[in-house]
Amino acid sequence: METSFAITGKGYVIVAADTTAARSIVKMKIDEDKIKVLGPHLLMAYSGEPGDTVQFAEYVERNIRLYQIRNTYSLRPSAAASWVRRSLAESLRSRHPYSVNLLLGGYDTSSHDPHLYWIDYLGTISEVPFAAHGYGSYFALSLLDRYHNPEASLEEGLETLKRCIDEVSKRLVVSPGKYKVKVVDKDGVREVEI
């Protein structure tokens, strides 16, 4: 019953993910951080099979960090998204594919634009203004379609995200209790309360 959302706005990307770790009907943990900070202006929300998600997220984090160490600069969001997509596509053609869905958001410091990428477990990628994964996406995408404004301020973006979270908690039978929300903009990545 995982749920993750992401929204772009005027100079920022907001990424939110539930904090529940569950398997079947058992809730094992309620404080899981499903958003991995990949760089100073790059973050990734992940969902899917529990073992695959953590392993793949750490693999991506370590390799992007290794690139930054070797080249003395970090990857731009578009390059990072392409590399992640290729890694998923290669694993799909192996004996042990990762079953991971991703929302990769970042702020490009050279062009001063926010970017958001929707990536699924089949290696499909799309740059989008807003996105969602999981059961909550059935309720949130229509709200995001109606209320998303690409020129919205951070406060307006957080209000739109709050609408999505409220709708999911009201309509989804087994709704996640808490969400972790992170923002990436020109100042870097930070966690915000909602």
MARSE-732497 format. One record per residue (C-alpha): residue in three letters; chain; y, x, z. Coordinates in steps of 0.5 Angstrom, whole numbers. Layout:
# residues N
ATOM  drenfi  guza      y      x      z
ATOM     ALA     A      Y      X      Z
...
This chain:
# residues 194
ATOM  drenfi  guza      y      x      z
ATOM     MET     A      0      0      0
ATOM     GLU     A      5      6     -2
ATOM     THR     A     12      4     -4
ATOM     SER     A     17      9     -7
ATOM     PHE     A     24      8    -10
ATOM     ALA     A     29     12    -13
ATOM     ILE     A     36     10    -16
ATOM     THR     A     42     14    -19
ATOM     GLY     A     49     13    -19
ATOM     LYS     A     56     17    -20
ATOM     GLY     A     54     24    -18
ATOM     TYR     A     47     23    -14
ATOM     VAL     A     40     21    -14
ATOM     ILE     A     37     17     -8
ATOM     VAL     A     30     17     -6
ATOM     ALA     A     26     13     -1
ATOM     ALA     A     19     13      1
ATOM     ASP     A     15      9      6
ATOM     THR     A     12     13     12
ATOM     THR     A      5     10     13
ATOM     ALA     A     -1     14     11
ATOM     ALA     A     -7      9     11
ATOM     ARG     A    -14      9      8
ATOM     SER     A    -17      2      6
ATOM     ILE     A    -15     -3     12
ATOM     VAL     A    -14      3     17
ATOM     LYS     A     -7      6     18
ATOM     MET     A     -8     13     20
ATOM     LYS     A      0     15     21
ATOM     ILE     A      6     12     21
ATOM     ASP     A     11     18     20
ATOM     GLU     A      9     21     14
ATOM     ASP     A     14     25     10
ATOM     LYS     A     12     23      2
ATOM     ILE     A     19     26      0
ATOM     LYS     A     18     34     -2
ATOM     VAL     A     24     38     -3
ATOM     LEU     A     23     43     -8
ATOM     GLY     A     29     46     -9
ATOM     PRO     A     37     46     -7
ATOM     HIS     A     38     40    -12
ATOM     LEU     A     31     38    -13
ATOM     LEU     A     26     33     -9
ATOM     MET     A     20     29    -11
ATOM     ALA     A     17     23     -8
ATOM     TYR     A      9     22     -9
ATOM     SER     A      4     17     -8
ATOM     GLY     A     -3     16    -10
ATOM     GLU     A    -10     19     -7
ATOM     PRO     A     -8     22      0
ATOM     GLY     A    -12     29     -1
ATOM     ASP     A     -9     29     -8
ATOM     THR     A     -2     28     -7
ATOM     VAL     A     -1     33     -1
ATOM     GLN     A     -5     38     -5
ATOM     PHE     A     -1     37    -12
ATOM     ALA     A      6     36     -8
ATOM     GLU     A      5     43     -4
ATOM     TYR     A      2     46    -11
ATOM     VAL     A      9     44    -15
ATOM     GLU     A     13     46     -9
ATOM     ARG     A     10     53     -8
ATOM     ASN     A     10     54    -16
ATOM     ILE     A     18     52    -17
ATOM     ARG     A     19     57    -11
ATOM     LEU     A     16     62    -14
ATOM     TYR     A     20     61    -20
ATOM     GLN     A     26     61    -16
ATOM     ILE     A     24     68    -13
ATOM     ARG     A     22     71    -20
ATOM     ASN     A     28     69    -24
ATOM     THR     A     33     69    -18
ATOM     TYR     A     35     62    -20
ATOM     SER     A     32     55    -19
ATOM     LEU     A     30     50    -25
ATOM     ARG     A     34     45    -27
ATOM     PRO     A     31     38    -26
ATOM     SER     A     29     37    -33
ATOM     ALA     A     25     43    -34
ATOM     ALA     A     22     42    -27
ATOM     ALA     A     20     35    -29
ATOM     SER     A     17     38    -36
ATOM     TRP     A     13     43    -32
ATOM     VAL     A     10     38    -27
ATOM     ARG     A      8     33    -33
ATOM     ARG     A      5     39    -36
ATOM     SER     A      1     41    -30
ATOM     LEU     A     -1     33    -29
ATOM     ALA     A     -3     33    -36
ATOM     GLU     A     -7     39    -36
ATOM     SER     A    -11     37    -29
ATOM     LEU     A    -12     31    -33
ATOM     ARG     A    -16     34    -38
ATOM     SER     A    -20     38    -33
ATOM     ARG     A    -26     36    -28
ATOM     HIS     A    -22     35    -22
ATOM     PRO     A    -15     31    -24
ATOM     TYR     A    -10     29    -19
ATOM     SER     A     -9     22    -18
ATOM     VAL     A     -1     22    -17
ATOM     ASN     A      5     18    -18
ATOM     LEU     A     12     22    -18
ATOM     LEU     A     19     20    -18
ATOM     LEU     A     23     27    -19
ATOM     GLY     A     30     27    -18
ATOM     GLY     A     35     32    -18
ATOM     TYR     A     42     34    -19
ATOM     ASP     A     44     39    -25
ATOM     THR     A     49     44    -22
ATOM     SER     A     51     46    -29
ATOM     SER     A     52     39    -33
ATOM     HIS     A     54     36    -26
ATOM     ASP     A     49     30    -28
ATOM     PRO     A     44     27    -23
ATOM     HIS     A     37     26    -27
ATOM     LEU     A     31     22    -25
ATOM     TYR     A     24     22    -28
ATOM     TRP     A     19     17    -27
ATOM     ILE     A     12     21    -28
ATOM     ASP     A      5     17    -27
ATOM     TYR     A     -2     20    -26
ATOM     LEU     A     -3     20    -33
ATOM     GLY     A      2     25    -35
ATOM     THR     A      7     20    -38
ATOM     ILE     A     14     22    -36
ATOM     SER     A     21     18    -37
ATOM     GLU     A     28     19    -35
ATOM     VAL     A     30     13    -32
ATOM     PRO     A     37     10    -28
ATOM     PHE     A     32      7    -23
ATOM     ALA     A     25      7    -21
ATOM     ALA     A     19      5    -17
ATOM     HIS     A     12      6    -15
ATOM     GLY     A      7      3    -11
ATOM     TYR     A      6     -5    -10
ATOM     GLY     A     13     -5     -8
ATOM     SER     A     15     -4    -15
ATOM     TYR     A     13    -11    -17
ATOM     PHE     A     19    -14    -13
ATOM     ALA     A     24     -8    -13
ATOM     LEU     A     24     -7    -20
ATOM     SER     A     27    -14    -22
ATOM     LEU     A     33    -13    -16
ATOM     LEU     A     34     -6    -19
ATOM     ASP     A     35     -8    -26
ATOM     ARG     A     40    -14    -23
ATOM     TYR     A     44    -10    -18
ATOM     HIS     A     44     -2    -21
ATOM     ASN     A     50      0    -23
ATOM     PRO     A     51      7    -26
ATOM     GLU     A     58      8    -23
ATOM     ALA     A     56      6    -16
ATOM     SER     A     58     10    -10
ATOM     LEU     A     53     13     -5
ATOM     GLU     A     55      7      0
ATOM     GLU     A     53      2     -6
ATOM     GLY     A     47      5     -8
ATOM     LEU     A     44      5     -1
ATOM     GLU     A     46     -2     -1
ATOM     THR     A     42     -4     -7
ATOM     LEU     A     36      0     -4
ATOM     LYS     A     37     -4      3
ATOM     ARG     A     36    -10     -2
ATOM     CYS     A     30     -7     -5
ATOM     ILE     A     27     -5      2
ATOM     ASP     A     28    -12      5
ATOM     GLU     A     25    -16     -1
ATOM     VAL     A     19    -12      0
ATOM     SER     A     18    -13      7
ATOM     LYS     A     19    -20      6
ATOM     ARG     A     15    -21      0
ATOM     LEU     A      9    -16      1
ATOM     VAL     A      3    -18      5
ATOM     VAL     A      2    -11      8
ATOM     SER     A      9     -8      8
ATOM     PRO     A     11     -1     10
ATOM     GLY     A     15     -1     17
ATOM     LYS     A     19      5     16
ATOM     TYR     A     22      9     10
ATOM     LYS     A     25     16      9
ATOM     VAL     A     31     16      5
ATOM     LYS     A     34     23      2
ATOM     VAL     A     40     24     -3
ATOM     VAL     A     41     29     -7
ATOM     ASP     A     48     31    -10
ATOM     LYS     A     53     37    -11
ATOM     ASP     A     52     39     -4
ATOM     GLY     A     45     39     -4
ATOM     VAL     A     39     35     -1
ATOM     ARG     A     40     31      6
ATOM     GLU     A     36     26      9
ATOM     VAL     A     40     19     11
ATOM     GLU     A     39     13     15
ATOM     ILE     A     39      6     12
